[in-house]
Amino acid sequence: MRGKFRLFWLILAVLFAGMAGVACFYAAMYGSIYNRPDADPAETVTRFFESIRARNYPEAYACLSDYASLGLEKEPESAEARAMYDALRNSYSYTLSGSSSVTGLEASQRVVLRALNLRMTENAVQQRVNGILEELVTTMPESEIYDGNGGYLTSFTDTIYKEALNQALQNTDTLCSDTQLLIQLKYMDGTWKIVTDRNLMTALIGGEN
């Protein structure tokens, strides 16, 4: 049964990576800016992550230099995927490390982003699946467990998975991990904008860089 749960993690990761991949690129809309930056890049970084935590995606995307959307506002189709994604969004916390570094119209800011780790969550679900499976096969009628070929019924495995996921998500603090990010920014239209990269997108969807 392990393949079933590994596949779920891969589907979720691909889902949101795909959303980010088709987001609207609009950096070309901006002309060259020669103003001397007088704003603090850290303010943009803070506004971005606070907006992400508040699920205020229009405000978050307004902080980006190159994407109109990262797809984070879209909900997965299945109830299980929605439960995991909701837990992911509730888990976000961040810390700015040191001050911003500014060179001309470019800047960088180190950030530690803490979020639900989907691989750790997958492993936690799998561990619970084994225990629930052992319990149910001794308490449920065989007609509710096996199909005509002796394999597990889909309804049976779905029940096990839902219960295992519910149990795992009861204590998400132990399933979070920290990601060290170096956020790059550029000065555009009189303000600092974040330049997105793979590390940032991966961290936001609970992946590992």
Contacts in CASP RR format, 6 or more apart in sequence:
PFRMAT RR
TARGET T0000
AUTHOR 0000-0000-0000
METHOD contacts of the structure
MODEL  1
MRGKFRLFWLILAVLFAGMAGVACFYAAMYGSIYNRPDADPAETVTRFFE
SIRARNYPEAYACLSDYASLGLEKEPESAEARAMYDALRNSYSYTLSGSS
SVTGLEASQRVVLRALNLRMTENAVQQRVNGILEELVTTMPESEIYDGNG
GYLTSFTDTIYKEALNQALQNTDTLCSDTQLLIQLKYMDGTWKIVTDRNL
MTALIGGEN
1 129 0 8 1.000
1 133 0 8 1.000
1 152 0 8 1.000
1 157 0 8 1.000
1 160 0 8 1.000
2 126 0 8 1.000
4 157 0 8 1.000
4 161 0 8 1.000
5 122 0 8 1.000
5 125 0 8 1.000
5 126 0 8 1.000
5 129 0 8 1.000
5 161 0 8 1.000
6 122 0 8 1.000
8 80 0 8 1.000
8 81 0 8 1.000
8 122 0 8 1.000
8 161 0 8 1.000
9 118 0 8 1.000
9 119 0 8 1.000
9 121 0 8 1.000
9 122 0 8 1.000
11 81 0 8 1.000
12 76 0 8 1.000
12 81 0 8 1.000
12 84 0 8 1.000
12 85 0 8 1.000
12 118 0 8 1.000
12 205 0 8 1.000
13 118 0 8 1.000
13 205 0 8 1.000
13 207 0 8 1.000
15 76 0 8 1.000
15 81 0 8 1.000
16 71 0 8 1.000
16 72 0 8 1.000
16 204 0 8 1.000
16 205 0 8 1.000
17 201 0 8 1.000
17 202 0 8 1.000
17 205 0 8 1.000
19 69 0 8 1.000
19 70 0 8 1.000
19 71 0 8 1.000
19 72 0 8 1.000
19 74 0 8 1.000
20 67 0 8 1.000
20 70 0 8 1.000
20 71 0 8 1.000
20 201 0 8 1.000
20 205 0 8 1.000
23 67 0 8 1.000
23 68 0 8 1.000
23 69 0 8 1.000
23 70 0 8 1.000
23 71 0 8 1.000
24 67 0 8 1.000
24 68 0 8 1.000
24 69 0 8 1.000
25 66 0 8 1.000
25 67 0 8 1.000
25 68 0 8 1.000
26 66 0 8 1.000
26 67 0 8 1.000
26 68 0 8 1.000
27 65 0 8 1.000
27 66 0 8 1.000
30 65 0 8 1.000
30 188 0 8 1.000
30 189 0 8 1.000
31 188 0 8 1.000
33 105 0 8 1.000
33 187 0 8 1.000
33 188 0 8 1.000
33 189 0 8 1.000
33 190 0 8 1.000
35 187 0 8 1.000
35 190 0 8 1.000
37 102 0 8 1.000
37 104 0 8 1.000
37 105 0 8 1.000
37 107 0 8 1.000
37 187 0 8 1.000
37 190 0 8 1.000
37 192 0 8 1.000
39 187 0 8 1.000
39 190 0 8 1.000
39 191 0 8 1.000
39 192 0 8 1.000
40 100 0 8 1.000
40 192 0 8 1.000
41 100 0 8 1.000
41 102 0 8 1.000
41 107 0 8 1.000
41 108 0 8 1.000
41 109 0 8 1.000
41 185 0 8 1.000
41 192 0 8 1.000
42 96 0 8 1.000
42 99 0 8 1.000
42 100 0 8 1.000
42 109 0 8 1.000
43 192 0 8 1.000
44 63 0 8 1.000
44 185 0 8 1.000
44 191 0 8 1.000
44 192 0 8 1.000
44 193 0 8 1.000
44 194 0 8 1.000
45 63 0 8 1.000
45 96 0 8 1.000
45 100 0 8 1.000
45 109 0 8 1.000
45 111 0 8 1.000
45 183 0 8 1.000
45 185 0 8 1.000
45 194 0 8 1.000
46 96 0 8 1.000
47 59 0 8 1.000
47 60 0 8 1.000
47 63 0 8 1.000
48 60 0 8 1.000
48 63 0 8 1.000
48 64 0 8 1.000
48 194 0 8 1.000
49 92 0 8 1.000
49 94 0 8 1.000
49 111 0 8 1.000
49 113 0 8 1.000
51 57 0 8 1.000
51 59 0 8 1.000
51 60 0 8 1.000
51 63 0 8 1.000
52 60 0 8 1.000
52 72 0 8 1.000
52 92 0 8 1.000
52 204 0 8 1.000
53 92 0 8 1.000
53 93 0 8 1.000
53 94 0 8 1.000
55 73 0 8 1.000
55 89 0 8 1.000
57 69 0 8 1.000
57 70 0 8 1.000
57 71 0 8 1.000
57 72 0 8 1.000
57 73 0 8 1.000
60 72 0 8 1.000
61 67 0 8 1.000
61 68 0 8 1.000
61 69 0 8 1.000
61 70 0 8 1.000
63 193 0 8 1.000
63 194 0 8 1.000
64 70 0 8 1.000
64 193 0 8 1.000
64 194 0 8 1.000
64 196 0 8 1.000
65 185 0 8 1.000
65 186 0 8 1.000
65 188 0 8 1.000
65 193 0 8 1.000
65 194 0 8 1.000
65 195 0 8 1.000
65 196 0 8 1.000
66 195 0 8 1.000
66 196 0 8 1.000
67 196 0 8 1.000
70 196 0 8 1.000
70 201 0 8 1.000
70 204 0 8 1.000
72 204 0 8 1.000
75 82 0 8 1.000
75 85 0 8 1.000
76 82 0 8 1.000
76 84 0 8 1.000
76 85 0 8 1.000
80 161 0 8 1.000
80 162 0 8 1.000
80 165 0 8 1.000
83 165 0 8 1.000
83 166 0 8 1.000
83 169 0 8 1.000
84 116 0 8 1.000
84 118 0 8 1.000
84 121 0 8 1.000
84 165 0 8 1.000
84 169 0 8 1.000
87 116 0 8 1.000
87 121 0 8 1.000
87 169 0 8 1.000
87 172 0 8 1.000
88 115 0 8 1.000
88 116 0 8 1.000
88 118 0 8 1.000
88 205 0 8 1.000
88 206 0 8 1.000
90 172 0 8 1.000
91 114 0 8 1.000
91 115 0 8 1.000
91 116 0 8 1.000
91 172 0 8 1.000
91 176 0 8 1.000
92 113 0 8 1.000
92 114 0 8 1.000
92 115 0 8 1.000
93 113 0 8 1.000
93 114 0 8 1.000
93 115 0 8 1.000
94 111 0 8 1.000
94 112 0 8 1.000
94 113 0 8 1.000
94 114 0 8 1.000
95 111 0 8 1.000
95 112 0 8 1.000
96 109 0 8 1.000
96 110 0 8 1.000
96 111 0 8 1.000
97 110 0 8 1.000
97 111 0 8 1.000
97 112 0 8 1.000
97 180 0 8 1.000
98 110 0 8 1.000
100 107 0 8 1.000
100 108 0 8 1.000
100 109 0 8 1.000
100 185 0 8 1.000
101 107 0 8 1.000
101 108 0 8 1.000
101 109 0 8 1.000
104 187 0 8 1.000
105 186 0 8 1.000
105 187 0 8 1.000
106 184 0 8 1.000
106 185 0 8 1.000
106 186 0 8 1.000
106 187 0 8 1.000
107 184 0 8 1.000
107 185 0 8 1.000
107 186 0 8 1.000
107 187 0 8 1.000
107 192 0 8 1.000
108 182 0 8 1.000
108 183 0 8 1.000
108 184 0 8 1.000
108 185 0 8 1.000
109 182 0 8 1.000
109 183 0 8 1.000
109 185 0 8 1.000
110 180 0 8 1.000
110 181 0 8 1.000
110 182 0 8 1.000
110 183 0 8 1.000
111 180 0 8 1.000
111 181 0 8 1.000
111 182 0 8 1.000
111 183 0 8 1.000
112 178 0 8 1.000
112 179 0 8 1.000
112 180 0 8 1.000
112 181 0 8 1.000
113 178 0 8 1.000
113 179 0 8 1.000
113 181 0 8 1.000
113 203 0 8 1.000
113 204 0 8 1.000
114 176 0 8 1.000
114 177 0 8 1.000
114 178 0 8 1.000
114 179 0 8 1.000
115 176 0 8 1.000
115 177 0 8 1.000
115 179 0 8 1.000
115 203 0 8 1.000
115 204 0 8 1.000
115 206 0 8 1.000
116 172 0 8 1.000
116 175 0 8 1.000
116 176 0 8 1.000
116 206 0 8 1.000
117 175 0 8 1.000
117 176 0 8 1.000
117 177 0 8 1.000
117 206 0 8 1.000
117 207 0 8 1.000
117 208 0 8 1.000
118 205 0 8 1.000
118 206 0 8 1.000
118 207 0 8 1.000
119 207 0 8 1.000
119 208 0 8 1.000
120 175 0 8 1.000
120 176 0 8 1.000
120 177 0 8 1.000
121 168 0 8 1.000
121 169 0 8 1.000
121 172 0 8 1.000
121 175 0 8 1.000
124 168 0 8 1.000
124 174 0 8 1.000
124 175 0 8 1.000
125 161 0 8 1.000
125 164 0 8 1.000
125 165 0 8 1.000
125 168 0 8 1.000
126 164 0 8 1.000
128 163 0 8 1.000
128 164 0 8 1.000
128 167 0 8 1.000
128 168 0 8 1.000
129 160 0 8 1.000
129 161 0 8 1.000
129 164 0 8 1.000
132 160 0 8 1.000
132 163 0 8 1.000
132 164 0 8 1.000
133 160 0 8 1.000
136 145 0 8 1.000
136 156 0 8 1.000
136 159 0 8 1.000
136 160 0 8 1.000
137 145 0 8 1.000
140 156 0 8 1.000
144 153 0 8 1.000
144 155 0 8 1.000
144 156 0 8 1.000
145 152 0 8 1.000
145 153 0 8 1.000
145 156 0 8 1.000
146 152 0 8 1.000
146 153 0 8 1.000
146 156 0 8 1.000
147 153 0 8 1.000
168 175 0 8 1.000
177 208 0 8 1.000
179 199 0 8 1.000
179 202 0 8 1.000
179 203 0 8 1.000
179 208 0 8 1.000
179 209 0 8 1.000
181 199 0 8 1.000
181 200 0 8 1.000
181 203 0 8 1.000
182 199 0 8 1.000
183 194 0 8 1.000
183 200 0 8 1.000
184 194 0 8 1.000
184 195 0 8 1.000
184 197 0 8 1.000
185 192 0 8 1.000
185 193 0 8 1.000
185 194 0 8 1.000
185 195 0 8 1.000
186 192 0 8 1.000
186 193 0 8 1.000
186 195 0 8 1.000
187 193 0 8 1.000
194 200 0 8 1.000
198 209 0 8 1.000
199 209 0 8 1.000
202 208 0 8 1.000
202 209 0 8 1.000
203 209 0 8 1.000
END
